[in-house]
Amino acid sequence: MNITVKFFASLREQTGTSDTTINSAGALTVIQAWQQASGLNEMPENTLCAINMEYVNADAPLSDGDELAFFPPVTGG
Amino acid sequence: MIELRDSEFDPLYELAEFQKTLSHGKYGACCNFIGSMRDFNEGDDVSQMTLEHYPGMTEKFLQKICDEASEKWPLLDCLIIHRVGDINPNDSIVLTAAWSAHRDASFAACRYLIEELKHRAPFWKKENTTEGERWVSENTKAND
């Protein structure tokens, strides 16, 4: 399956990428996709994750065609 | 209504213009919050700021927050306008407003709109300070 992965703000700078696509033959969770897309084992503390623009936990499963996003705590307003 | 703006806006003008679109005689209360950019933060001077967002998800969450407020309180309408991109001190960053027949609902809903926005809407501030650029790590709590 193919997953589009996006990184925002400080995580975009840390990983050096804003957008990438990963492929997996088998099932994949958010944390596994993080490791594959970022090349980093550990996800920084307080990282927020979203699948198809809805917040999820790091152990949530992914489906083919999902858009997965990683970002730090939000600071708008 | 929710809207993102990539240039300076006048919140009082926006408030007045939006209010003209509401049914006259139906609302008895409008409560609003305007957030603007300070030229200091955490003990440093801040000369400029950039607001990053997640196109699509940001709009979706602003709309979701408006819809939730309308379910919780008897509102005639609510409005959120938020800046993105480069921002200068004194610029308005955000406007939230809620209209209702009586004041209790508009006070509570306006507070809900800004607090939920600050906790859930994907925006990130990067400040330009005398010490260099830095990401704002988290929003202040409501009672700070």
Backbone of each chain as ProteinMPNN parsed JSONL, in Angstrom:
{"seq_chain_A": "MNITVKFFASLREQTGTSDTTINSAGALTVIQAWQQASGLNEMPENTLCAINMEYVNADAPLSDGDELAFFPPVTGG", "coords_chain_A": {"N_chain_A": [[0.835, -1.203, 0.0], [0.294, 2.335, -0.488], [1.29, 5.257, 1.167], [0.839, 8.646, 1.804], [2.983, 10.91, 3.331], [3.222, 13.623, 5.524], [5.092, 16.285, 6.951], [5.155, 18.83, 9.399], [6.097, 22.176, 10.398], [8.401, 22.314, 13.098], [9.011, 19.618, 12.87], [9.15, 19.181, 10.159], [11.467, 20.563, 9.607], [13.303, 19.114, 11.153], [13.253, 16.566, 9.963], [13.835, 17.192, 7.418], [12.134, 17.082, 5.294], [9.015, 17.789, 3.646], [7.011, 16.418, 2.48], [6.361, 13.109, 1.528], [6.267, 9.808, 0.016], [5.469, 6.577, 1.123], [5.891, 3.032, 0.788], [4.408, -0.109, 1.465], [4.386, -3.597, 1.886], [2.939, -5.027, 3.706], [0.747, -4.761, 6.647], [0.624, -1.614, 8.378], [1.436, 0.598, 11.015], [0.944, 3.881, 12.5], [3.274, 4.667, 13.945], [5.171, 2.958, 12.848], [5.15, 3.879, 10.224], [6.134, 6.424, 10.693], [8.809, 5.812, 11.393], [9.722, 4.711, 9.005], [9.337, 6.814, 7.158], [10.633, 9.036, 8.258], [13.125, 8.158, 8.908], [14.001, 8.064, 11.431], [14.129, 6.512, 14.614], [12.915, 7.149, 17.091], [9.987, 8.93, 17.892], [9.592, 12.368, 18.356], [8.792, 13.605, 21.653], [5.436, 14.507, 22.465], [4.603, 14.682, 19.827], [2.091, 15.131, 17.391], [-0.321, 13.246, 15.577], [-2.008, 12.673, 12.5], [-4.463, 11.073, 10.557], [-5.712, 11.292, 7.385], [-6.499, 13.887, 8.022], [-7.614, 13.753, 10.588], [-7.146, 13.547, 14.081], [-5.094, 10.971, 15.463], [-3.876, 8.104, 17.402], [-0.465, 6.927, 17.966], [-0.413, 4.211, 17.519], [-2.313, 3.637, 15.665], [-3.81, 1.938, 12.855], [-2.918, 1.965, 9.35], [-4.348, 2.592, 6.083], [-4.408, 1.743, 2.587], [-3.602, 4.473, 0.509], [-3.964, 6.441, 2.414], [-3.521, 9.696, 3.911], [-1.027, 10.749, 5.931], [-0.058, 12.674, 8.686], [2.459, 14.392, 10.558], [3.104, 16.413, 13.352], [4.19, 19.103, 15.579], [2.988, 20.189, 18.919], [0.143, 22.349, 18.636], [0.064, 25.883, 17.948], [-1.589, 28.078, 17.429], [-3.775, 31.016, 17.205]], "CA_chain_A": [[0.0, 0.0, 0.0], [0.99, 3.621, -0.559], [0.862, 6.258, 2.158], [1.456, 9.975, 1.688], [3.365, 11.366, 4.67], [3.554, 15.052, 5.588], [5.68, 16.782, 8.211], [4.949, 20.268, 9.511], [6.788, 23.023, 11.384], [9.735, 21.868, 13.533], [9.273, 18.242, 12.409], [9.566, 19.308, 8.757], [12.874, 20.967, 9.627], [14.116, 18.013, 11.711], [13.34, 15.435, 9.029], [14.326, 17.704, 6.135], [11.169, 16.825, 4.222], [7.648, 18.206, 3.961], [6.082, 15.503, 1.817], [6.99, 11.931, 0.924], [5.367, 8.661, -0.116], [6.096, 5.312, 1.51], [5.201, 1.829, 0.301], [4.557, -1.245, 2.369], [3.71, -4.811, 1.393], [2.027, -5.508, 4.746], [0.072, -3.779, 7.5], [1.522, -0.575, 8.881], [0.829, 1.525, 11.972], [1.45, 5.248, 12.406], [4.661, 4.742, 14.426], [6.021, 2.288, 11.849], [5.246, 4.797, 9.086], [7.054, 7.48, 11.138], [10.188, 5.308, 11.296], [10.06, 4.536, 7.59], [9.344, 8.086, 6.423], [11.566, 10.021, 8.834], [14.454, 7.566, 9.087], [14.329, 8.182, 12.855], [13.432, 5.51, 15.416], [12.076, 7.77, 18.121], [9.155, 10.068, 17.55], [9.747, 13.341, 19.442], [7.708, 13.672, 22.635], [4.351, 15.449, 22.147], [4.25, 14.704, 18.399], [0.687, 14.853, 17.071], [-0.445, 12.47, 14.339], [-3.35, 12.739, 11.898], [-4.722, 10.305, 9.337], [-6.767, 11.952, 6.6], [-6.866, 15.131, 8.707], [-8.233, 13.513, 11.9], [-6.13, 13.132, 15.051], [-5.061, 9.543, 15.817], [-2.744, 7.707, 18.236], [0.673, 6.393, 17.215], [-0.592, 2.793, 17.191], [-3.441, 3.489, 14.726], [-3.437, 1.283, 11.604], [-3.066, 2.75, 8.114], [-4.942, 1.925, 4.918], [-3.851, 2.198, 1.312], [-4.074, 5.778, 0.05], [-4.102, 7.398, 3.516], [-2.592, 10.819, 4.093], [-0.595, 10.746, 7.322], [0.698, 13.9, 9.0], [3.119, 14.505, 11.865], [3.407, 17.816, 13.672], [4.352, 19.388, 17.016], [1.805, 20.817, 19.51], [-0.301, 23.489, 17.835], [0.299, 27.159, 18.651], [-2.312, 29.163, 16.773], [-4.598, 31.921, 18.0]], "C_chain_A": [[0.872, 1.256, 0.0], [0.39, 4.599, 0.447], [1.585, 7.569, 1.864], [1.752, 10.471, 3.099], [3.782, 12.829, 4.614], [4.131, 15.388, 6.96], [5.499, 18.3, 8.24], [5.854, 20.882, 10.591], [8.148, 22.443, 11.787], [10.049, 20.452, 13.051], [9.675, 18.227, 10.931], [11.054, 19.667, 8.704], [13.769, 19.834, 10.127], [14.309, 16.877, 10.722], [13.855, 15.872, 7.662], [13.381, 17.417, 4.978], [9.778, 17.301, 4.631], [6.653, 17.159, 3.492], [6.836, 14.298, 1.291], [5.943, 10.82, 0.806], [6.118, 7.422, 0.334], [5.232, 4.15, 1.008], [5.422, 0.721, 1.301], [3.78, -2.432, 1.808], [2.67, -5.275, 2.41], [1.384, -4.38, 5.52], [1.093, -2.813, 8.112], [0.759, 0.275, 9.904], [1.498, 2.898, 11.807], [2.926, 5.309, 12.832], [5.621, 4.057, 13.454], [6.208, 3.188, 10.621], [6.177, 5.962, 9.426], [8.507, 7.032, 10.928], [10.625, 5.195, 9.842], [10.224, 5.879, 6.873], [10.393, 9.061, 6.939], [12.989, 9.49, 8.9], [14.904, 7.638, 10.541], [13.525, 7.149, 13.635], [12.413, 6.138, 16.353], [11.26, 8.913, 17.549], [9.303, 11.091, 18.675], [8.521, 13.379, 20.347], [6.695, 14.739, 22.205], [4.002, 15.538, 20.663], [2.772, 14.357, 18.23], [0.617, 14.179, 15.706], [-1.873, 12.604, 13.825], [-3.388, 11.845, 10.667], [-5.912, 10.95, 8.652], [-7.383, 13.116, 7.375], [-7.72, 14.932, 9.954], [-7.143, 13.016, 12.849], [-6.246, 11.638, 15.363], [-3.892, 9.3, 16.775], [-1.662, 7.049, 17.368], [0.508, 4.922, 16.844], [-1.753, 2.561, 16.207], [-2.977, 2.819, 13.435], [-3.704, 2.176, 10.387], [-3.715, 1.907, 7.023], [-4.336, 2.524, 3.657], [-4.459, 3.551, 0.921], [-4.232, 6.813, 1.145], [-3.097, 8.545, 3.4], [-2.292, 10.891, 5.585], [0.235, 11.997, 7.587], [1.259, 13.84, 10.41], [3.417, 15.971, 12.126], [3.54, 18.012, 15.187], [3.063, 19.978, 17.594], [1.443, 22.108, 18.773], [-0.213, 24.787, 18.65], [-0.392, 28.335, 17.952], [-3.047, 30.061, 17.754], [-3.842, 33.094, 18.546]], "O_chain_A": [[2.026, 1.235, 0.429], [-0.826, 4.747, 0.562], [2.805, 7.589, 1.697], [0.875, 10.456, 3.963], [4.587, 13.228, 3.773], [3.711, 14.846, 7.982], [5.67, 18.97, 7.222], [6.298, 20.223, 11.53], [8.959, 22.114, 10.921], [11.215, 20.113, 12.845], [10.445, 17.368, 10.502], [11.801, 19.151, 7.873], [14.858, 19.615, 9.596], [15.388, 16.29, 10.642], [14.26, 15.043, 6.848], [13.776, 17.497, 3.814], [9.405, 17.23, 5.801], [5.567, 17.034, 4.057], [7.876, 14.467, 0.654], [4.876, 10.887, 1.417], [7.278, 7.233, -0.031], [4.021, 4.277, 0.832], [6.486, 0.618, 1.911], [2.661, -2.283, 1.319], [1.645, -5.847, 2.039], [1.451, -3.213, 5.132], [2.255, -3.158, 8.328], [-0.401, 0.628, 9.694], [2.479, 3.047, 11.078], [3.738, 5.937, 12.151], [6.747, 4.515, 13.258], [7.297, 3.247, 10.05], [6.92, 6.438, 8.567], [9.323, 7.763, 10.366], [11.754, 5.539, 9.492], [11.146, 6.053, 6.076], [10.976, 9.822, 6.167], [13.946, 10.262, 8.942], [16.049, 7.314, 10.856], [12.35, 6.935, 13.338], [11.248, 5.745, 16.413], [11.775, 9.757, 16.815], [9.157, 10.73, 19.843], [7.386, 13.215, 19.901], [7.077, 15.763, 21.639], [3.19, 16.377, 20.273], [2.268, 13.416, 18.843], [1.387, 14.496, 14.799], [-2.826, 12.644, 14.604], [-2.473, 11.854, 9.844], [-6.973, 11.132, 9.248], [-8.599, 13.309, 7.387], [-8.467, 15.83, 10.343], [-6.321, 12.177, 12.481], [-7.347, 11.106, 15.509], [-3.029, 10.161, 16.946], [-1.896, 6.673, 16.22], [1.204, 4.428, 15.957], [-2.128, 1.417, 15.95], [-1.874, 3.092, 12.962], [-4.596, 3.024, 10.401], [-3.641, 0.679, 7.036], [-3.827, 3.645, 3.655], [-5.672, 3.744, 0.994], [-4.595, 7.954, 0.86], [-1.996, 8.391, 2.873], [-3.195, 11.072, 6.401], [1.124, 12.337, 6.807], [0.631, 13.314, 11.329], [3.912, 16.685, 11.254], [3.065, 17.193, 15.974], [2.128, 20.245, 16.839], [2.319, 22.86, 18.344], [-0.392, 24.788, 19.868], [0.148, 29.44, 17.892], [-2.954, 29.89, 18.969], [-4.421, 33.934, 19.235]]}, "seq_chain_B": "MIELRDSEFDPLYELAEFQKTLSHGKYGACCNFIGSMRDFNEGDDVSQMTLEHYPGMTEKFLQKICDEASEKWPLLDCLIIHRVGDINPNDSIVLTAAWSAHRDASFAACRYLIEELKHRAPFWKKENTTEGERWVSENTKAND", "coords_chain_B": {"N_chain_B": [[-19.018, 31.146, 9.802], [-15.811, 30.496, 8.472], [-12.462, 31.595, 7.919], [-9.27, 31.886, 6.358], [-6.589, 34.186, 6.28], [-4.078, 35.682, 4.304], [-3.017, 38.148, 4.498], [-2.907, 41.381, 6.169], [-5.726, 42.079, 8.277], [-8.691, 43.907, 9.272], [-10.171, 43.49, 12.201], [-12.453, 44.654, 13.418], [-13.822, 45.849, 11.334], [-14.397, 43.548, 9.837], [-16.059, 42.223, 11.585], [-18.26, 43.958, 11.723], [-19.083, 43.911, 9.028], [-19.737, 41.197, 8.688], [-21.784, 40.949, 10.497], [-23.804, 42.351, 9.261], [-24.837, 40.511, 7.522], [-26.447, 38.903, 9.002], [-29.727, 37.985, 10.304], [-31.583, 40.754, 10.956], [-32.675, 41.957, 14.116], [-32.904, 39.507, 15.274], [-30.69, 38.714, 16.766], [-29.381, 39.332, 20.027], [-27.058, 39.57, 21.272], [-23.552, 39.836, 20.874], [-20.481, 38.417, 21.182], [-17.008, 38.861, 21.134], [-13.609, 37.896, 20.391], [-10.374, 39.165, 19.973], [-7.224, 38.444, 18.882], [-3.939, 39.631, 18.926], [-0.622, 40.329, 17.599], [2.113, 40.331, 19.806], [5.08, 42.277, 20.62], [6.922, 40.991, 22.1], [8.037, 38.038, 23.784], [8.344, 35.487, 26.153], [10.433, 36.854, 27.447], [12.006, 37.911, 25.403], [12.568, 40.228, 22.666], [10.368, 40.334, 19.928], [10.434, 40.493, 16.496], [9.155, 39.734, 14.175], [6.841, 37.277, 12.869], [6.038, 33.995, 11.701], [3.273, 32.241, 10.539], [2.521, 28.996, 10.197], [0.424, 26.553, 8.587], [-1.784, 23.687, 8.155], [-2.91, 23.067, 5.216], [-6.249, 22.438, 4.451], [-6.686, 20.563, 6.682], [-6.613, 22.472, 8.692], [-8.691, 24.308, 8.02], [-10.787, 22.499, 8.122], [-10.857, 21.857, 10.879], [-11.377, 24.344, 12.048], [-13.943, 24.793, 11.099], [-15.219, 22.601, 12.233], [-15.046, 23.244, 14.956], [-16.647, 25.533, 15.051], [-19.078, 24.327, 14.355], [-19.448, 22.604, 16.527], [-19.745, 24.477, 18.605], [-22.137, 25.621, 17.839], [-23.823, 23.505, 18.259], [-23.687, 23.203, 21.005], [-24.616, 25.603, 22.12], [-27.384, 27.951, 21.779], [-26.936, 29.474, 19.034], [-26.938, 32.179, 16.658], [-25.079, 32.537, 14.701], [-21.56, 31.964, 14.002], [-18.188, 33.204, 13.788], [-14.926, 32.83, 12.523], [-11.824, 34.191, 11.885], [-8.549, 33.809, 10.755], [-5.114, 34.593, 10.648], [-2.473, 33.662, 8.35], [0.921, 32.944, 7.337], [3.43, 35.569, 6.992], [3.703, 37.746, 9.747], [3.392, 40.86, 11.464], [4.318, 42.739, 14.458], [1.534, 43.921, 16.325], [-0.298, 43.362, 14.329], [-3.477, 41.851, 13.688], [-4.133, 38.557, 14.692], [-6.11, 36.655, 15.101], [-9.676, 36.405, 14.991], [-12.514, 35.677, 16.8], [-15.996, 35.158, 16.993], [-19.324, 35.176, 18.307], [-22.794, 35.035, 17.867], [-25.885, 35.465, 19.505], [-29.241, 35.141, 20.929], [-29.307, 35.886, 23.598], [-26.956, 36.984, 26.186], [-25.446, 35.024, 27.657], [-25.012, 32.672, 26.089], [-23.495, 33.685, 23.944], [-21.17, 34.67, 25.2], [-20.109, 32.282, 26.326], [-19.807, 30.668, 24.041], [-18.023, 32.12, 22.453], [-15.71, 32.028, 23.969], [-15.288, 29.291, 23.93], [-14.75, 28.906, 21.185], [-12.229, 30.206, 20.809], [-10.586, 28.914, 22.688], [-10.705, 26.187, 21.937], [-9.731, 26.368, 19.357], [-7.085, 27.134, 19.905], [-6.146, 24.794, 21.047], [-6.593, 22.715, 19.239], [-6.624, 23.369, 16.456], [-4.57, 23.091, 13.616], [-2.008, 25.086, 13.594], [1.143, 26.739, 13.516], [3.498, 28.714, 15.184], [6.318, 30.604, 14.296], [8.882, 32.459, 15.604], [10.712, 35.494, 15.06], [13.372, 36.548, 16.757], [15.556, 38.604, 18.814], [17.421, 36.798, 19.477], [17.471, 35.081, 17.379], [15.74, 32.781, 15.09], [12.869, 30.922, 16.243], [10.701, 28.182, 17.078], [7.497, 28.464, 18.527], [6.832, 26.681, 21.391], [4.593, 25.768, 22.836], [1.131, 26.685, 23.443], [0.064, 29.23, 25.756], [-1.583, 28.542, 28.873], [-5.109, 28.992, 29.589], [-5.421, 30.554, 31.903], [-3.048, 31.903, 32.244]], "CA_chain_B": [[-18.088, 31.198, 8.677], [-14.396, 30.481, 8.84], [-11.648, 32.093, 6.817], [-7.846, 32.122, 6.591], [-6.142, 35.373, 5.54], [-2.615, 35.75, 4.199], [-2.582, 39.542, 4.64], [-3.479, 42.044, 7.339], [-7.17, 42.357, 8.242], [-9.216, 44.759, 10.339], [-11.201, 42.638, 12.811], [-13.707, 45.363, 13.711], [-14.501, 45.975, 10.038], [-14.904, 42.214, 9.477], [-17.165, 41.949, 12.509], [-19.406, 44.772, 11.295], [-19.547, 43.426, 7.728], [-20.389, 39.894, 8.838], [-23.041, 41.133, 11.239], [-24.821, 42.834, 8.315], [-25.432, 39.372, 6.806], [-27.335, 38.164, 9.91], [-31.108, 38.474, 10.335], [-31.715, 41.858, 11.913], [-33.745, 41.789, 15.094], [-32.887, 38.152, 15.852], [-29.619, 38.558, 17.756], [-29.349, 40.344, 21.069], [-25.723, 39.564, 21.879], [-22.385, 39.407, 20.087], [-19.258, 38.448, 21.973], [-15.889, 38.576, 20.233], [-12.236, 37.89, 20.886], [-9.38, 39.525, 18.955], [-5.858, 38.183, 19.323], [-2.98, 40.313, 18.047], [0.765, 39.922, 17.839], [2.94, 41.115, 20.721], [6.476, 42.4, 20.158], [7.763, 40.332, 23.102], [7.568, 36.721, 24.24], [9.299, 34.761, 26.991], [11.567, 37.694, 27.802], [12.754, 38.392, 24.233], [11.859, 41.047, 21.678], [9.989, 39.588, 18.714], [10.308, 41.487, 15.426], [8.243, 39.211, 13.154], [6.424, 35.913, 13.142], [5.436, 33.303, 10.559], [2.266, 31.264, 10.966], [2.359, 27.87, 9.267], [-0.787, 25.769, 8.846], [-1.934, 22.45, 7.384], [-4.042, 23.355, 4.326], [-7.262, 21.376, 4.46], [-7.013, 20.165, 8.06], [-6.856, 23.679, 9.496], [-10.048, 24.776, 7.711], [-11.714, 21.476, 8.611], [-10.998, 21.958, 12.331], [-12.06, 25.602, 12.396], [-15.376, 24.569, 10.834], [-15.686, 21.638, 13.235], [-15.174, 23.974, 16.225], [-17.861, 26.358, 14.896], [-20.249, 23.436, 14.383], [-19.601, 22.138, 17.911], [-20.28, 25.596, 19.399], [-23.55, 25.793, 17.461], [-24.589, 22.416, 18.882], [-23.698, 23.365, 22.456], [-25.352, 26.793, 22.532], [-28.319, 28.436, 20.749], [-26.28, 30.593, 18.344], [-27.422, 32.531, 15.315], [-23.958, 32.258, 13.805], [-20.259, 32.294, 14.559], [-17.198, 33.638, 12.793], [-13.503, 32.74, 12.88], [-10.857, 34.594, 10.849], [-7.197, 33.577, 11.291], [-4.008, 34.92, 9.733], [-1.379, 32.727, 8.075], [2.043, 33.604, 6.661], [4.267, 36.492, 7.772], [2.913, 38.654, 10.588], [4.182, 41.868, 12.174], [3.73, 43.14, 15.738], [0.295, 44.713, 16.3], [-1.272, 42.779, 13.389], [-4.435, 40.907, 14.261], [-3.875, 37.156, 14.333], [-7.341, 35.868, 15.097], [-10.952, 36.961, 15.441], [-13.613, 34.723, 16.975], [-17.198, 35.871, 17.418], [-20.54, 34.357, 18.363], [-24.024, 35.814, 17.998], [-27.006, 34.716, 20.067], [-30.329, 36.002, 21.38], [-28.972, 36.383, 24.938], [-25.503, 37.102, 26.353], [-24.76, 33.839, 28.202], [-24.578, 31.773, 25.017], [-22.435, 34.285, 23.119], [-19.93, 34.674, 26.002], [-19.579, 30.922, 26.447], [-19.413, 30.149, 22.725], [-16.824, 32.83, 21.983], [-14.61, 31.453, 24.744], [-15.094, 27.937, 23.397], [-14.128, 28.999, 19.855], [-10.8, 30.544, 20.865], [-9.838, 27.892, 23.44], [-10.599, 24.965, 21.125], [-8.816, 26.704, 18.254], [-5.712, 27.118, 20.406], [-5.729, 23.439, 21.407], [-6.823, 21.676, 18.22], [-6.449, 23.761, 15.05], [-3.145, 22.999, 13.277], [-1.233, 26.288, 13.252], [2.409, 26.769, 14.262], [4.138, 30.035, 15.141], [7.778, 30.7, 14.363], [9.194, 33.845, 15.925], [12.014, 36.098, 14.798], [13.721, 37.317, 17.955], [16.932, 39.1, 18.835], [18.274, 35.609, 19.645], [17.326, 34.255, 16.181], [14.411, 32.205, 14.862], [12.52, 29.785, 17.107], [9.302, 27.758, 17.067], [6.8, 28.557, 19.813], [6.685, 25.254, 21.705], [3.197, 25.473, 23.18], [0.323, 27.846, 23.801], [-0.119, 29.456, 27.189], [-2.864, 28.081, 29.39], [-6.116, 30.06, 29.591], [-5.324, 31.448, 33.064], [-1.706, 32.503, 32.33]], "C_chain_B": [[-16.652, 31.148, 9.198], [-13.584, 30.937, 7.627], [-10.186, 32.223, 7.255], [-7.438, 33.315, 5.735], [-4.616, 35.394, 5.496], [-2.119, 37.195, 4.187], [-3.369, 40.178, 5.784], [-4.989, 42.244, 7.191], [-7.569, 43.196, 9.448], [-10.373, 44.01, 11.007], [-12.517, 43.353, 13.082], [-14.515, 45.599, 12.44], [-15.153, 44.641, 9.656], [-16.136, 41.857, 10.305], [-18.433, 42.686, 12.044], [-19.972, 44.257, 9.971], [-20.287, 42.102, 7.862], [-21.743, 40.045, 9.523], [-24.173, 41.604, 10.326], [-25.518, 41.684, 7.603], [-26.411, 38.588, 7.683], [-28.733, 38.781, 9.902], [-31.257, 39.558, 11.399], [-32.894, 41.614, 12.849], [-33.729, 40.437, 15.784], [-31.801, 37.977, 16.907], [-29.668, 39.702, 18.772], [-27.975, 40.447, 21.691], [-24.671, 39.12, 20.864], [-21.181, 39.519, 20.992], [-18.112, 38.11, 21.037], [-14.556, 38.622, 20.95], [-11.313, 38.245, 19.72], [-8.009, 39.265, 19.547], [-4.901, 38.89, 18.377], [-1.558, 40.004, 18.482], [1.484, 40.893, 18.768], [4.347, 41.261, 20.132], [7.44, 41.833, 21.211], [7.169, 38.968, 23.424], [8.686, 36.052, 25.016], [10.589, 35.553, 27.204], [12.384, 38.223, 26.638], [11.896, 39.311, 23.37], [11.564, 40.183, 20.455], [9.701, 40.602, 17.616], [9.34, 41.046, 14.333], [7.89, 37.785, 13.501], [5.877, 35.317, 11.853], [4.468, 32.261, 11.109], [2.097, 30.212, 9.885], [1.047, 27.16, 9.59], [-0.798, 24.54, 7.95], [-3.145, 22.649, 6.474], [-5.011, 22.171, 4.272], [-7.651, 21.024, 5.884], [-7.332, 21.396, 8.916], [-8.286, 24.174, 9.276], [-11.089, 23.793, 8.279], [-11.935, 21.613, 10.12], [-11.646, 23.267, 12.762], [-13.568, 25.436, 12.195], [-15.988, 23.634, 11.874], [-15.941, 22.347, 14.575], [-16.413, 24.884, 16.193], [-19.11, 25.488, 15.006], [-20.51, 22.939, 15.806], [-20.217, 23.237, 18.779], [-21.768, 25.772, 19.113], [-24.425, 24.682, 18.019], [-24.729, 22.62, 20.384], [-24.569, 24.525, 22.914], [-26.295, 27.24, 21.416], [-27.762, 29.688, 20.052], [-26.992, 30.91, 17.036], [-26.326, 32.262, 14.295], [-22.659, 32.456, 14.567], [-19.253, 32.515, 13.437], [-15.801, 33.409, 13.35], [-12.698, 33.215, 11.667], [-9.473, 34.441, 11.47], [-6.154, 33.895, 10.234], [-3.105, 33.713, 9.52], [-0.268, 33.519, 7.384], [2.79, 34.545, 7.587], [3.421, 37.547, 8.467], [3.839, 39.607, 11.337], [3.516, 42.231, 13.501], [2.555, 44.095, 15.527], [-0.719, 44.223, 15.263], [-2.251, 41.898, 14.162], [-4.103, 39.506, 13.776], [-5.195, 36.412, 14.174], [-8.531, 36.69, 15.578], [-11.916, 35.796, 15.616], [-14.812, 35.517, 17.479], [-18.39, 34.934, 17.386], [-21.736, 35.264, 18.633], [-25.138, 34.927, 18.551], [-28.084, 35.697, 20.518], [-29.982, 36.659, 22.717], [-27.482, 36.223, 25.215], [-24.802, 35.826, 26.817], [-24.196, 32.952, 27.101], [-23.435, 32.391, 24.229], [-21.116, 34.371, 23.889], [-19.306, 33.28, 26.009], [-19.066, 30.4, 25.106], [-18.149, 30.827, 22.221], [-15.582, 32.279, 22.684], [-14.264, 30.051, 24.221], [-14.348, 27.997, 22.06], [-12.623, 29.256, 19.978], [-10.009, 29.467, 21.621], [-9.662, 26.605, 22.622], [-9.658, 25.185, 19.949], [-7.367, 26.577, 18.716], [-5.227, 25.706, 20.721], [-5.767, 22.454, 20.262], [-6.532, 22.093, 16.785], [-4.96, 23.772, 14.694], [-2.556, 24.283, 12.677], [0.055, 26.203, 14.069], [3.073, 28.12, 14.061], [5.655, 29.893, 15.193], [8.129, 32.17, 14.545], [10.596, 34.227, 15.463], [12.355, 36.952, 16.004], [15.158, 37.81, 17.84], [17.921, 37.943, 18.99], [18.228, 34.696, 18.419], [15.911, 33.723, 16.032], [14.142, 31.077, 15.84], [11.031, 29.465, 16.955], [8.731, 27.986, 18.461], [6.426, 27.125, 20.189], [5.281, 24.87, 22.13], [2.469, 26.75, 23.535], [0.239, 27.991, 25.311], [-1.48, 28.904, 27.605], [-3.805, 29.282, 29.52], [-5.946, 31.029, 30.755], [-3.939, 32.061, 33.232], [-1.786, 34.006, 32.045]], "O_chain_B": [[-16.342, 31.705, 10.251], [-13.96, 30.703, 6.478], [-9.903, 32.622, 8.385], [-7.887, 33.447, 4.596], [-3.947, 35.159, 6.502], [-0.948, 37.449, 3.902], [-4.339, 39.617, 6.294], [-5.472, 42.544, 6.1], [-6.903, 43.203, 10.483], [-11.452, 43.911, 10.423], [-13.583, 42.745, 12.991], [-15.745, 45.556, 12.463], [-16.301, 44.602, 9.214], [-17.104, 41.28, 9.81], [-19.52, 42.111, 11.983], [-21.188, 44.174, 9.803], [-21.328, 41.896, 7.238], [-22.712, 39.366, 9.182], [-25.343, 41.308, 10.568], [-26.645, 41.835, 7.13], [-27.123, 37.713, 7.19], [-28.907, 39.945, 9.541], [-31.078, 39.304, 12.59], [-33.952, 41.136, 12.442], [-34.448, 40.227, 16.761], [-31.961, 37.188, 17.838], [-29.95, 40.854, 18.44], [-27.737, 41.306, 22.541], [-24.868, 38.17, 20.107], [-20.889, 40.595, 21.514], [-18.218, 37.183, 20.233], [-14.396, 39.29, 21.971], [-11.447, 37.703, 18.622], [-7.669, 39.807, 20.599], [-5.03, 38.766, 17.159], [-1.319, 39.492, 19.575], [1.473, 42.106, 18.557], [4.757, 40.484, 19.27], [8.627, 42.158, 21.211], [5.957, 38.769, 23.348], [9.839, 36.052, 24.586], [11.688, 35.002, 27.15], [13.372, 38.924, 26.859], [10.671, 39.197, 23.341], [12.407, 39.405, 20.01], [8.837, 41.465, 17.771], [8.766, 41.885, 13.638], [8.552, 37.153, 14.324], [5.323, 36.028, 11.015], [4.798, 31.501, 12.02], [1.595, 30.496, 8.797], [0.606, 27.165, 10.739], [0.071, 24.374, 7.094], [-4.28, 22.429, 6.898], [-4.596, 21.031, 4.065], [-8.814, 21.165, 6.263], [-8.222, 21.353, 9.765], [-9.01, 24.43, 10.238], [-12.114, 24.193, 8.831], [-13.066, 21.499, 10.593], [-12.389, 23.293, 13.743], [-14.366, 25.885, 13.018], [-17.111, 23.839, 12.334], [-16.939, 22.077, 15.243], [-17.137, 24.991, 17.183], [-20.08, 25.861, 15.665], [-21.66, 22.862, 16.238], [-21.102, 22.968, 19.591], [-22.559, 26.036, 20.019], [-25.622, 24.876, 18.232], [-25.748, 22.263, 20.975], [-25.195, 24.451, 23.972], [-26.05, 26.952, 20.245], [-28.08, 30.814, 20.435], [-27.568, 30.032, 16.393], [-26.593, 31.821, 13.177], [-22.65, 33.044, 15.649], [-19.443, 32.074, 12.303], [-15.519, 33.746, 14.5], [-12.87, 32.704, 10.561], [-9.246, 34.893, 12.592], [-6.293, 33.513, 9.072], [-2.984, 32.852, 10.392], [-0.494, 34.63, 6.905], [2.797, 34.361, 8.804], [2.541, 38.16, 7.862], [4.92, 39.225, 11.784], [2.308, 42.059, 13.663], [2.591, 44.963, 14.655], [-1.881, 44.625, 15.308], [-1.89, 41.281, 15.164], [-3.825, 39.295, 12.595], [-5.376, 35.639, 13.234], [-8.407, 37.55, 16.451], [-12.117, 35.012, 14.689], [-14.667, 36.432, 18.289], [-18.466, 34.024, 16.561], [-21.697, 36.136, 19.501], [-25.31, 33.787, 18.121], [-27.887, 36.912, 20.499], [-30.308, 37.823, 22.953], [-26.812, 35.423, 24.563], [-23.67, 35.57, 26.408], [-23.043, 32.528, 27.167], [-22.488, 31.687, 23.877], [-20.052, 34.168, 23.305], [-18.117, 33.122, 25.73], [-18.013, 29.766, 25.043], [-17.292, 30.174, 21.624], [-14.537, 32.089, 22.061], [-13.094, 29.691, 24.094], [-13.418, 27.222, 21.832], [-11.829, 28.588, 19.316], [-8.885, 29.144, 21.236], [-8.584, 26.01, 22.622], [-8.884, 24.299, 19.587], [-6.53, 25.997, 18.025], [-4.026, 25.442, 20.67], [-5.052, 21.452, 20.291], [-6.218, 21.234, 15.962], [-4.167, 24.398, 15.397], [-2.596, 24.526, 11.471], [0.062, 25.664, 15.175], [3.2, 28.612, 12.94], [6.2, 29.162, 16.02], [7.729, 33.02, 13.749], [11.525, 33.419, 15.472], [11.705, 37.968, 16.251], [15.875, 37.476, 16.897], [19.104, 38.079, 18.677], [18.872, 33.647, 18.411], [14.997, 34.145, 16.741], [15.06, 30.355, 16.23], [10.21, 30.356, 16.733], [9.403, 27.731, 19.461], [5.779, 26.428, 19.408], [4.819, 23.771, 21.824], [3.081, 27.761, 23.881], [0.329, 27.011, 26.05], [-2.403, 28.812, 26.796], [-3.365, 30.431, 29.556], [-6.286, 32.205, 30.626], [-3.67, 32.682, 34.26], [-0.766, 34.694, 32.069]]}, "name": "protein", "num_of_chains": 2, "seq": "MNITVKFFASLREQTGTSDTTINSAGALTVIQAWQQASGLNEMPENTLCAINMEYVNADAPLSDGDELAFFPPVTGGMIELRDSEFDPLYELAEFQKTLSHGKYGACCNFIGSMRDFNEGDDVSQMTLEHYPGMTEKFLQKICDEASEKWPLLDCLIIHRVGDINPNDSIVLTAAWSAHRDASFAACRYLIEELKHRAPFWKKENTTEGERWVSENTKAND"}
